[in-house]
Amino acid sequence: MTDFQTEARDAAKLMREVFPATPLLRNAHLSDRFGADIWLKREDLSPVRSYKLRGAFNAMRKQREAKLFVCASAGNHAQGVAFMCRHFDTHGVIFMPVTTPQQKIQKTRMFGGDAIEIRMVGDYFDDTLHAAQSFCSEAGGHFLSPFDDDDVIAGQASVAVEIEDQMGGLPDHVVVPVGGGGLSAGTISYFGTGCQYTFVEPSGGACLQAALAAGKPVKLPKVNTFADGAAVGQIGERTFARLSGVGLANVLAIDEDRLCTTMLDMLNVEGIVLEPAGALAVDALKDLGQAIRGRSVVCVTSGGNFDFERLPEVKERAQRYSGVKKYFILRLPQRPGALKDFLNILGPEDDIARFEYLKKSARNFGSVLIGIETTDAANFDHFFAKLEHQGFAYHDITDDELLAQFVI
């Protein structure tokens, strides 16, 4: 056993004084769907609904002489640090962006209680991080990185320790989400070459892919924050040192809209609430296909901190990705019966979800924003064919991201 494996096992053992091991559960629905033996490592069922408290626990127990811990986070890392500050009866200052949703602020405060202080600084995370690091240096505190810290990496590796113990050995294949790389670096460092890996990132935050292509960590020019638990602009130096040999073929980037279809599927079919980053590993199964048939596969569901106020957005994105909801601008003639003619084009499974006059583009025509939901994406082929046959002019704006921001 390597020194790293020993440290990860020691950390996992000590964690049992704080919280039980998260379940490893076989999922019959996914197993049948993909022809494999699919298991879910349910980090969404930890005390803070993510794996982040593991790294915080291990780093803080190794730094017990520190009187002050400081971190910057808008989500799961903040909650993990808050939980462990209360456990270790120490003080923490947690910096969060001003734009952080109240639900996340309240949960962080709930976990930390009087042991923490929350400071709201900056509209963007980079500003928050700079403020946190500056304060930490001035106050003589210990800065807790969410991923780029050897003790944090070893703490996150306790996920792999539990998988091995719960399965009685290693699975054939492990699917792990990647943000800054703490969980993935810990997993591969613990399992070594004993199994096959797939590392999964959101398309709008594919920092591991960028680093592998460049041969070093690089800063992404832009980050899509929808999958906020994994939307990281640059992978860590320490984490990349452990991941640099994984190979691009073992890394997937998942479209954020497609991710929404998996979130809804897990909620509606399994009753499992996953945040966007927590659904990455399950969604990746769609791309693995024949590579996993007949094999044992563990997907790490890394978090379930989902604000249900976002559910309408998730449903909207899933429908648009699946092709069952579209938006278009219709040029409607300003004459009696024109609206009736349009309505008669709708099929029995088509439903108007949005209907809004915009402004008259000419004296004899008016522009109408229309959203239509249907049960089968193929229905739109017939619908648009009928529109064109009857001479209606329209412009499909479903995939026009810039225009959709203003009118949808």
C-alpha positions as CSV (number, residue, x, y, z in Angstrom):
1,M,0.0,0.0,0.0
2,T,1.4,3.4,-1.0
3,D,1.7,6.3,1.5
4,F,-1.2,8.1,-0.2
5,Q,-3.4,5.0,0.1
6,T,-2.5,4.7,3.8
7,E,-3.3,8.4,4.4
8,A,-6.7,8.1,2.5
9,R,-7.6,5.0,4.6
10,D,-6.6,6.8,7.8
11,A,-8.7,9.8,6.9
12,A,-11.7,7.6,6.0
13,K,-11.4,5.8,9.4
14,L,-11.3,9.0,11.3
15,M,-14.3,10.4,9.4
16,R,-16.5,7.8,10.9
17,E,-16.4,9.8,14.2
18,V,-18.1,12.6,12.3
19,F,-20.4,11.0,9.7
20,P,-21.2,7.5,8.3
21,A,-19.9,6.3,5.0
22,T,-22.2,7.3,2.1
23,P,-24.2,4.5,0.5
24,L,-23.0,2.6,-2.6
25,L,-26.3,1.5,-4.2
26,R,-26.9,-0.6,-7.3
27,N,-29.3,1.2,-9.7
28,A,-31.6,-1.2,-11.5
29,H,-33.0,1.4,-13.9
30,L,-29.6,2.4,-15.1
31,S,-28.3,-1.1,-15.1
32,D,-31.1,-2.3,-17.4
33,R,-30.8,0.7,-19.6
34,F,-27.1,0.4,-20.3
35,G,-26.7,-3.3,-20.0
36,A,-24.1,-3.0,-17.2
37,D,-23.9,-3.3,-13.4
38,I,-24.3,0.3,-12.5
39,W,-23.7,1.5,-8.9
40,L,-24.1,5.0,-7.6
41,K,-21.8,6.3,-4.9
42,R,-24.3,8.7,-3.2
43,E,-22.2,11.7,-2.1
44,D,-25.5,13.6,-2.4
45,L,-26.5,11.9,0.9
46,S,-23.6,13.2,3.0
47,P,-24.4,15.6,5.9
48,V,-23.8,18.6,3.6
49,R,-25.2,16.8,0.4
50,S,-21.7,16.7,-1.3
51,Y,-18.3,15.2,-0.8
52,K,-16.7,18.5,0.0
53,L,-16.7,18.0,3.8
54,R,-14.2,15.1,3.3
55,G,-11.4,17.3,2.1
56,A,-12.2,20.0,4.6
57,F,-12.1,17.4,7.4
58,N,-8.7,16.0,6.5
59,A,-7.1,19.3,5.9
60,M,-8.4,20.8,9.1
61,R,-7.5,17.8,11.3
62,K,-3.9,18.1,9.9
63,Q,-3.8,21.8,10.8
64,R,-5.3,21.7,14.3
65,E,-2.8,24.3,15.5
66,A,-4.4,26.9,13.2
67,K,-6.7,29.4,15.0
68,L,-8.4,30.6,11.9
69,F,-9.5,28.9,8.7
70,V,-10.4,31.0,5.6
71,C,-12.0,29.9,2.3
72,A,-13.7,31.3,-0.7
73,S,-16.7,29.5,-2.1
74,A,-20.2,30.0,-3.5
75,G,-21.4,26.5,-2.7
76,N,-20.4,23.1,-1.5
77,H,-16.9,23.9,-0.3
78,A,-18.3,26.7,1.9
79,Q,-20.8,24.3,3.5
80,G,-18.2,21.6,4.1
81,V,-15.8,24.1,5.7
82,A,-18.6,25.5,7.8
83,F,-19.6,22.0,9.0
84,M,-16.1,21.1,10.0
85,C,-15.4,24.5,11.8
86,R,-18.3,23.6,14.1
87,H,-17.1,20.0,14.5
88,F,-13.5,21.1,15.4
89,D,-14.7,24.0,17.5
90,T,-12.6,26.4,15.6
91,H,-13.2,29.7,13.8
92,G,-13.7,30.1,10.1
93,V,-14.2,33.1,7.8
94,I,-16.0,32.2,4.6
95,F,-16.0,34.6,1.6
96,M,-18.9,34.3,-0.8
97,P,-19.7,36.4,-3.9
98,V,-22.4,39.0,-3.5
99,T,-24.4,37.1,-6.2
100,T,-24.6,33.9,-4.2
101,P,-28.2,32.6,-3.8
102,Q,-29.7,33.1,-0.4
103,Q,-30.4,29.4,-0.1
104,K,-26.6,28.6,-0.2
105,I,-25.8,31.4,2.2
106,Q,-28.4,30.2,4.7
107,K,-27.3,26.5,4.5
108,T,-23.6,27.6,5.1
109,R,-24.7,29.6,8.1
110,M,-26.8,26.7,9.4
111,F,-23.9,24.2,9.2
112,G,-21.4,26.6,10.8
113,G,-23.4,28.5,13.3
114,D,-21.4,30.7,15.7
115,A,-18.2,29.0,14.5
116,I,-18.1,30.9,11.2
117,E,-18.4,34.4,9.8
118,I,-19.6,34.9,6.2
119,R,-18.4,37.9,4.2
120,M,-20.0,38.8,1.0
121,V,-17.4,40.3,-1.4
122,G,-17.3,40.7,-5.2
123,D,-19.7,40.1,-8.0
124,Y,-17.4,37.4,-9.5
125,F,-15.6,34.5,-7.8
126,D,-12.1,35.7,-8.8
127,D,-12.8,38.9,-6.8
128,T,-14.0,36.9,-3.9
129,L,-11.0,34.6,-4.0
130,H,-8.6,37.6,-4.1
131,A,-10.3,39.2,-1.1
132,A,-10.2,35.9,0.9
133,Q,-6.5,35.3,0.2
134,S,-5.6,38.9,1.1
135,F,-7.5,38.7,4.4
136,C,-6.0,35.3,5.2
137,S,-2.5,36.6,4.7
138,E,-3.2,39.7,6.8
139,A,-4.9,37.7,9.6
140,G,-2.4,34.9,9.7
141,G,-5.1,32.3,9.0
142,H,-4.9,29.0,7.1
143,F,-6.4,29.1,3.6
144,L,-8.5,26.1,2.7
145,S,-8.4,25.5,-1.1
146,P,-11.4,23.7,-2.4
147,F,-9.2,21.3,-4.4
148,D,-5.6,22.3,-4.9
149,D,-4.2,21.0,-1.5
150,D,-2.6,17.7,-0.9
151,D,-4.5,17.1,2.4
152,V,-7.8,18.0,0.6
153,I,-7.0,15.5,-2.2
154,A,-6.3,12.8,0.3
155,G,-9.6,13.6,2.1
156,Q,-11.6,13.3,-1.1
157,A,-9.9,10.0,-1.8
158,S,-11.9,8.6,1.1
159,V,-14.7,8.2,-1.5
160,A,-12.6,5.6,-3.3
161,V,-11.7,3.9,0.0
162,E,-15.4,3.5,0.8
163,I,-16.1,2.2,-2.7
164,E,-13.5,-0.5,-2.4
165,D,-14.7,-1.6,1.0
166,Q,-18.4,-1.6,0.0
167,M,-17.8,-3.6,-3.2
168,G,-15.2,-5.9,-1.6
169,G,-12.8,-4.9,-4.3
170,L,-12.4,-2.5,-7.2
171,P,-15.1,-2.0,-9.9
172,D,-14.2,-2.4,-13.6
173,H,-14.9,1.2,-14.4
174,V,-15.3,4.4,-12.3
175,V,-17.0,7.6,-13.6
176,V,-16.0,10.7,-11.7
177,P,-17.0,14.4,-12.2
178,V,-14.2,16.9,-12.5
179,G,-14.2,20.6,-11.3
180,G,-10.9,21.7,-9.9
181,G,-9.7,18.0,-9.8
182,G,-9.7,17.2,-6.0
183,L,-12.1,14.2,-6.2
184,S,-10.7,12.9,-9.5
185,A,-7.1,13.3,-8.4
186,G,-7.8,11.5,-5.1
187,T,-9.7,8.7,-6.9
188,I,-7.0,7.9,-9.4
189,S,-4.3,8.2,-6.8
190,Y,-6.0,5.7,-4.6
191,F,-7.2,3.2,-7.2
192,G,-4.1,3.5,-9.4
193,T,-4.3,1.2,-12.5
194,G,-6.8,-1.2,-10.9
195,C,-9.7,0.0,-13.0
196,Q,-10.7,2.0,-16.0
197,Y,-11.7,5.7,-15.6
198,T,-13.9,8.2,-17.2
199,F,-13.6,11.8,-16.0
200,V,-16.5,14.1,-16.8
201,E,-16.6,17.9,-17.1
202,P,-19.3,20.4,-18.1
203,S,-18.7,21.7,-21.6
204,G,-18.6,25.2,-20.2
205,G,-15.9,24.4,-17.7
206,A,-13.7,21.8,-19.4
207,C,-10.5,22.8,-17.6
208,L,-9.0,19.2,-17.5
209,Q,-9.4,18.8,-21.3
210,A,-7.7,22.2,-21.8
211,A,-4.9,21.3,-19.4
212,L,-4.3,17.9,-21.1
213,A,-4.2,19.5,-24.5
214,A,-1.7,22.2,-23.3
215,G,0.3,19.9,-21.1
216,K,-0.2,22.2,-18.1
217,P,-3.1,24.0,-16.3
218,V,-4.5,26.8,-18.4
219,K,-7.1,29.4,-17.7
220,L,-10.3,29.1,-19.7
221,P,-11.3,32.3,-21.5
222,K,-14.9,31.8,-20.4
223,V,-16.8,29.6,-17.9
224,N,-20.5,28.6,-18.0
225,T,-21.6,28.6,-14.4
226,F,-24.7,26.5,-14.8
227,A,-23.0,23.4,-13.4
228,D,-21.6,25.5,-10.6
229,G,-20.2,22.6,-8.6
230,A,-17.8,21.8,-11.4
231,A,-17.6,25.1,-13.3
232,V,-13.9,25.9,-12.7
233,G,-11.8,28.1,-14.9
234,Q,-8.5,26.4,-14.3
235,I,-7.6,23.0,-12.9
236,G,-5.3,23.0,-9.8
237,E,-1.6,22.6,-10.1
238,R,-1.5,19.7,-7.6
239,T,-4.5,18.0,-8.9
240,F,-3.2,18.2,-12.5
241,A,0.1,16.7,-11.4
242,R,-1.9,13.5,-10.5
243,L,-4.2,13.7,-13.6
244,S,-1.7,14.6,-16.3
245,G,-1.4,11.0,-17.6
246,V,-5.1,10.1,-17.9
247,G,-5.3,10.8,-21.6
248,L,-7.9,12.9,-23.5
249,A,-9.8,9.7,-24.6
250,N,-10.8,9.2,-21.0
251,V,-12.2,12.7,-20.5
252,L,-15.7,13.7,-21.5
253,A,-17.3,17.2,-21.8
254,I,-21.1,17.2,-21.3
255,D,-23.4,19.7,-22.7
256,E,-25.2,21.6,-19.9
257,D,-28.6,21.3,-21.6
258,R,-28.2,17.5,-22.0
259,L,-27.2,17.4,-18.3
260,C,-30.7,18.7,-17.5
261,T,-32.3,15.7,-19.1
262,T,-30.5,13.4,-16.7
263,M,-31.3,15.6,-13.7
264,L,-35.0,15.3,-14.6
265,D,-34.8,11.6,-15.3
266,M,-33.2,10.9,-12.0
267,L,-35.8,13.0,-10.2
268,N,-38.8,11.7,-12.0
269,V,-37.8,8.0,-12.2
270,E,-35.6,7.5,-9.2
271,G,-36.7,10.3,-6.9
272,I,-33.0,11.3,-6.6
273,V,-32.2,15.0,-6.4
274,L,-28.9,15.9,-8.0
275,E,-27.4,19.3,-8.7
276,P,-26.0,19.8,-12.2
277,A,-22.4,18.7,-11.2
278,G,-23.8,15.8,-9.3
279,A,-25.5,14.4,-12.4
280,L,-22.3,14.5,-14.6
281,A,-21.2,11.0,-14.0
282,V,-24.7,9.5,-14.6
283,D,-25.1,11.5,-17.8
284,A,-21.8,10.3,-19.1
285,L,-23.2,6.7,-19.3
286,K,-24.9,7.8,-22.5
287,D,-21.5,8.2,-24.2
288,L,-19.9,5.1,-22.9
289,G,-22.2,2.7,-24.7
290,Q,-20.6,-0.7,-25.6
291,A,-17.5,0.1,-23.5
292,I,-19.3,-0.6,-20.3
293,R,-21.7,-3.4,-21.3
294,G,-21.5,-6.3,-18.9
295,R,-19.1,-4.5,-16.6
296,S,-19.4,-3.1,-13.1
297,V,-19.5,0.7,-13.2
298,V,-19.5,3.1,-10.3
299,C,-20.8,6.6,-10.9
300,V,-20.0,9.2,-8.2
301,T,-23.1,11.4,-7.7
302,S,-21.0,14.2,-6.2
303,G,-23.7,16.5,-4.9
304,G,-27.4,17.2,-4.4
305,N,-27.5,20.8,-3.4
306,F,-30.1,21.8,-5.8
307,D,-32.3,24.9,-5.4
308,F,-35.8,24.0,-6.6
309,E,-36.3,27.5,-7.7
310,R,-34.1,26.4,-10.6
311,L,-36.3,23.5,-11.6
312,P,-38.3,25.5,-14.3
313,E,-35.0,26.4,-15.9
314,V,-33.8,22.8,-15.8
315,K,-37.0,21.6,-17.4
316,E,-36.8,24.4,-20.0
317,R,-33.3,23.5,-21.0
318,A,-34.0,19.8,-21.1
319,Q,-37.0,20.3,-23.3
320,R,-35.1,22.5,-25.7
321,Y,-32.2,20.0,-25.8
322,S,-34.6,17.1,-26.5
323,G,-36.3,19.0,-29.3
324,V,-39.7,18.9,-27.8
325,K,-39.9,22.7,-27.2
326,K,-39.2,25.4,-29.7
327,Y,-39.5,29.1,-29.9
328,F,-39.9,31.1,-33.1
329,I,-40.9,34.5,-34.3
330,L,-44.0,34.3,-36.6
331,R,-44.8,37.0,-39.1
332,L,-48.6,37.0,-38.7
333,P,-50.8,38.8,-41.4
334,Q,-53.0,41.5,-39.8
335,R,-56.2,40.2,-41.3
336,P,-59.4,38.5,-39.9
337,G,-58.9,34.8,-39.6
338,A,-55.1,34.8,-39.7
339,L,-54.7,33.6,-36.1
340,K,-57.3,30.9,-36.7
341,D,-55.4,29.7,-39.7
342,F,-52.3,29.4,-37.7
343,L,-54.0,27.6,-34.8
344,N,-55.5,25.0,-37.2
345,I,-51.9,24.0,-38.2
346,L,-51.2,22.8,-34.6
347,G,-51.3,19.0,-34.2
348,P,-53.1,17.1,-31.4
349,E,-49.9,16.8,-29.3
350,D,-48.8,20.4,-29.8
351,D,-49.3,22.9,-27.0
352,I,-48.7,26.7,-27.0
353,A,-46.5,27.6,-24.1
354,R,-45.8,31.2,-25.0
355,F,-47.7,33.7,-27.2
356,E,-46.7,37.3,-27.2
357,Y,-47.1,40.1,-29.7
358,L,-43.9,42.0,-30.1
359,K,-44.3,45.0,-32.5
360,K,-45.6,45.5,-35.9
361,S,-42.9,45.0,-38.5
362,A,-45.1,46.5,-41.2
363,R,-48.6,47.9,-41.4
364,N,-50.0,44.6,-42.6
365,F,-48.0,42.2,-40.5
366,G,-47.3,41.7,-36.8
367,S,-44.4,39.8,-35.1
368,V,-45.4,37.2,-32.6
369,L,-43.1,35.3,-30.2
370,I,-44.4,31.8,-29.9
371,G,-43.3,28.8,-27.8
372,I,-44.6,25.4,-28.5
373,E,-44.2,22.2,-26.6
374,T,-44.9,18.8,-28.0
375,T,-44.5,15.1,-27.1
376,D,-42.2,14.1,-29.9
377,A,-39.5,16.2,-31.6
378,A,-40.5,14.7,-35.0
379,N,-43.8,16.6,-34.7
380,F,-42.1,19.8,-35.4
381,D,-41.1,18.6,-38.9
382,H,-44.8,18.3,-39.8
383,F,-45.6,21.6,-38.1
384,F,-43.0,23.7,-39.9
385,A,-43.8,22.0,-43.2
386,K,-47.5,23.1,-42.8
387,L,-46.4,26.6,-41.9
388,E,-44.4,26.9,-45.1
389,H,-47.1,25.3,-47.2
390,Q,-49.6,27.9,-46.0
391,G,-47.2,30.8,-46.6
392,F,-46.4,31.8,-43.0
393,A,-43.0,33.4,-42.5
394,Y,-41.2,32.4,-39.3
395,H,-37.7,32.4,-37.8
396,D,-36.7,29.6,-35.3
397,I,-34.8,31.2,-32.4
398,T,-34.6,28.2,-30.1
399,D,-30.8,27.8,-30.5
400,D,-30.1,31.5,-30.9
401,E,-28.5,32.1,-27.5
402,L,-28.1,35.8,-27.7
403,L,-31.7,36.5,-28.9
404,A,-33.1,34.0,-26.5
405,Q,-31.6,35.9,-23.5
406,F,-33.8,38.9,-24.4
407,V,-37.1,37.3,-25.4
408,I,-37.4,33.8,-23.8
